Amino acid sequence: MPRQRGIAGRLAVAALSAAAVLCALAGPASAAAPPLKVEGKRLVNARTGQLFVPRGVNWPSFEYACFYGYAYSDEGDPITTHPTAASARAIARWKINTVRVPLNQACWLGEDGQPAFGDVNGYRAAVQDWISKLHAAGLAVIVDLHWSAPNGTPAEGQRAMPDDRSDDFWTSVATTFKGDRSMIFDLFNEPYSR
């Protein structure tokens, strides 16, 4: 009996060691993006109940790459023109919790000949894909209306105020992301006086 316990014990230790090695080789699991909710005047992580203070970076390019016609965003593989999961994981290593993704109203709506690269479905899919990758890396996302223009005018740059199509843009964006609890909407980028 003592000999059997010794063999069984060594087998159990070997099995646990093998499991630990396999877990180490697999790497850390993707951190889920924080589910956010508003409590009074506070933004909190719904999972932990703790105050959520956005600390992050801006991912520029979805507002202009589609307008200038060379991609949907500045980074991506040559086939999908989408930013990569590796980029999202690299950003997450910066110890931030939020990424802001500026959008182009005309590229999202598919108006005034935009996007100049691909099509409206491709633009929307690229934005959604990037946001999914950021969430998989544990990051909340802020989307903002960055470049806009009234009907018949190219959305090439920032405007002083939203226009008559901005509500169409937000209706569509909000419908697309209505179930996403790790998303923040920034209604308009930096209103200013000319």
VMD Tcl script that draws the C-alpha trace (Angstrom):
set ca {
  {0.00 0.00 0.00}
  {2.73 2.59 0.83}
  {4.36 1.88 -2.52}
  {1.04 2.49 -4.36}
  {0.52 5.77 -2.52}
  {4.02 6.84 -3.49}
  {3.40 6.08 -7.18}
  {-0.03 7.71 -7.09}
  {1.41 10.76 -5.35}
  {4.21 11.07 -7.92}
  {1.68 10.69 -10.75}
  {-0.54 13.39 -9.21}
  {2.46 15.74 -8.85}
  {3.50 14.99 -12.44}
  {-0.03 15.66 -13.71}
  {-0.26 18.95 -11.80}
  {3.19 19.95 -13.06}
  {2.19 19.16 -16.63}
  {-1.01 21.19 -16.23}
  {0.96 24.14 -14.85}
  {3.40 23.98 -17.77}
  {0.54 23.85 -20.30}
  {-1.15 26.85 -18.65}
  {2.12 28.77 -18.71}
  {2.64 27.96 -22.38}
  {-0.87 29.05 -23.26}
  {-0.20 32.49 -21.79}
  {-2.61 34.65 -19.88}
  {-6.25 34.52 -20.85}
  {-7.68 37.58 -22.56}
  {-8.96 40.03 -20.04}
  {-12.53 40.94 -20.75}
  {-13.27 44.61 -21.28}
  {-14.88 46.21 -18.24}
  {-18.68 46.37 -18.40}
  {-19.56 49.98 -17.60}
  {-22.60 51.56 -16.00}
  {-23.57 54.93 -14.61}
  {-24.39 55.22 -10.92}
  {-25.51 58.73 -10.09}
  {-22.67 60.94 -11.32}
  {-20.15 58.13 -11.45}
  {-19.03 55.73 -14.15}
  {-18.37 52.34 -12.57}
  {-17.17 48.91 -13.56}
  {-20.36 46.84 -13.28}
  {-18.32 43.69 -12.56}
  {-16.38 45.11 -9.59}
  {-18.53 48.06 -8.52}
  {-15.42 50.24 -8.47}
  {-15.17 53.72 -9.97}
  {-14.04 53.57 -13.61}
  {-11.66 56.36 -14.55}
  {-10.81 56.25 -18.26}
  {-7.04 56.31 -18.80}
  {-6.15 55.86 -22.37}
  {-4.94 56.74 -25.79}
  {-6.37 57.83 -29.10}
  {-6.32 55.53 -32.17}
  {-6.46 58.02 -35.04}
  {-7.11 56.98 -38.62}
  {-10.69 55.73 -38.98}
  {-11.66 59.36 -39.47}
  {-9.26 60.07 -42.36}
  {-7.95 56.87 -44.01}
  {-11.38 56.11 -45.50}
  {-11.65 59.68 -46.85}
  {-8.23 59.68 -48.51}
  {-8.91 56.26 -50.01}
  {-5.98 54.12 -48.94}
  {-7.56 51.98 -46.19}
  {-10.14 51.99 -43.42}
  {-7.47 52.58 -40.78}
  {-3.72 53.22 -40.83}
  {-2.69 49.76 -39.73}
  {-3.76 46.42 -40.97}
  {-2.77 43.45 -42.98}
  {-2.94 43.93 -46.76}
  {-6.02 41.75 -47.15}
  {-8.37 43.00 -44.44}
  {-6.95 46.48 -43.80}
  {-8.00 46.02 -40.19}
  {-5.75 46.76 -37.21}
  {-4.46 43.59 -35.62}
  {-5.14 41.80 -32.34}
  {-1.39 42.04 -31.66}
  {-1.70 45.84 -31.76}
  {-4.59 45.75 -29.29}
  {-2.59 43.53 -26.92}
  {0.43 45.83 -27.24}
  {-1.70 48.86 -26.36}
  {-3.17 47.03 -23.36}
  {0.39 46.48 -22.05}
  {0.68 50.27 -21.65}
  {-1.41 49.92 -18.47}
  {-4.35 51.88 -19.86}
  {-8.02 50.92 -19.77}
  {-9.56 52.88 -22.66}
  {-8.93 53.57 -26.36}
  {-10.66 56.39 -28.24}
  {-11.58 55.61 -31.85}
  {-12.50 58.72 -33.93}
  {-14.94 58.10 -36.79}
  {-15.91 59.77 -40.05}
  {-19.63 60.47 -40.37}
  {-19.77 60.19 -44.18}
  {-17.70 56.98 -44.25}
  {-20.02 55.41 -41.65}
  {-23.17 56.54 -43.48}
  {-21.80 55.87 -46.97}
  {-22.67 59.34 -48.26}
  {-21.05 61.91 -50.55}
  {-18.89 59.28 -52.26}
  {-17.36 58.07 -49.03}
  {-15.65 55.92 -48.05}
  {-13.20 56.44 -50.90}
  {-11.64 53.09 -49.94}
  {-13.85 50.00 -50.05}
  {-17.48 50.51 -49.13}
  {-19.69 51.45 -46.19}
  {-20.11 47.82 -45.08}
  {-16.36 47.32 -45.12}
  {-15.80 50.50 -43.11}
  {-18.35 49.52 -40.50}
  {-16.99 45.97 -40.31}
  {-13.43 47.29 -39.86}
  {-14.53 49.58 -37.01}
  {-16.46 46.75 -35.32}
  {-13.55 44.34 -35.77}
  {-11.08 46.77 -34.18}
  {-13.41 47.44 -31.25}
  {-13.81 43.67 -30.72}
  {-10.04 43.26 -30.67}
  {-9.66 46.11 -28.17}
  {-12.34 44.58 -25.95}
  {-10.64 41.16 -26.16}
  {-7.48 42.87 -24.90}
  {-9.45 44.14 -21.88}
  {-10.01 47.71 -23.06}
  {-13.09 49.91 -23.02}
  {-13.64 51.98 -26.16}
  {-14.77 55.55 -26.76}
  {-16.12 56.25 -30.25}
  {-16.50 59.85 -31.28}
  {-17.91 61.77 -34.20}
  {-14.68 63.35 -35.36}
  {-15.01 64.31 -39.03}
  {-18.41 65.39 -40.31}
  {-20.01 67.64 -42.92}
  {-23.47 68.66 -44.06}
  {-25.07 66.98 -47.07}
  {-23.14 67.55 -50.30}
  {-19.90 68.52 -48.53}
  {-17.02 66.08 -48.10}
  {-16.37 65.10 -44.47}
  {-12.73 66.14 -44.57}
  {-11.87 67.49 -41.17}
  {-13.37 68.77 -38.00}
  {-16.36 71.07 -37.93}
  {-17.44 73.65 -35.39}
  {-20.71 71.86 -34.63}
  {-22.68 68.73 -35.57}
  {-24.84 68.96 -38.70}
  {-28.20 67.72 -39.96}
  {-26.79 64.21 -40.59}
  {-25.13 63.74 -37.19}
  {-28.31 62.34 -35.68}
  {-28.44 59.74 -38.49}
  {-24.84 58.82 -37.72}
  {-25.52 58.37 -34.00}
  {-28.74 56.44 -34.57}
  {-26.79 53.97 -36.70}
  {-23.75 53.77 -34.40}
  {-25.92 53.37 -31.28}
  {-27.97 50.65 -32.97}
  {-24.79 48.82 -33.99}
  {-23.29 48.89 -30.49}
  {-26.46 48.92 -28.35}
  {-25.52 45.73 -26.48}
  {-21.88 46.71 -25.90}
  {-21.45 47.54 -22.19}
  {-17.77 48.45 -22.68}
  {-18.47 51.35 -25.03}
  {-18.62 55.10 -24.38}
  {-20.07 57.53 -26.93}
  {-18.37 60.91 -27.33}
  {-21.10 62.79 -29.20}
  {-18.94 65.37 -30.93}
  {-15.26 66.14 -31.03}
  {-14.27 69.49 -29.57}
  {-16.94 71.99 -30.67}
  {-15.18 75.29 -31.35}
  {-15.76 78.78 -32.70}
  {-14.30 79.69 -36.06}
}
mol new
graphics top color blue
foreach p $ca { graphics top sphere $p radius 0.5 }
foreach p [lrange $ca 0 end-1] q [lrange $ca 1 end] { graphics top cylinder $p $q radius 0.2 }
display resetview
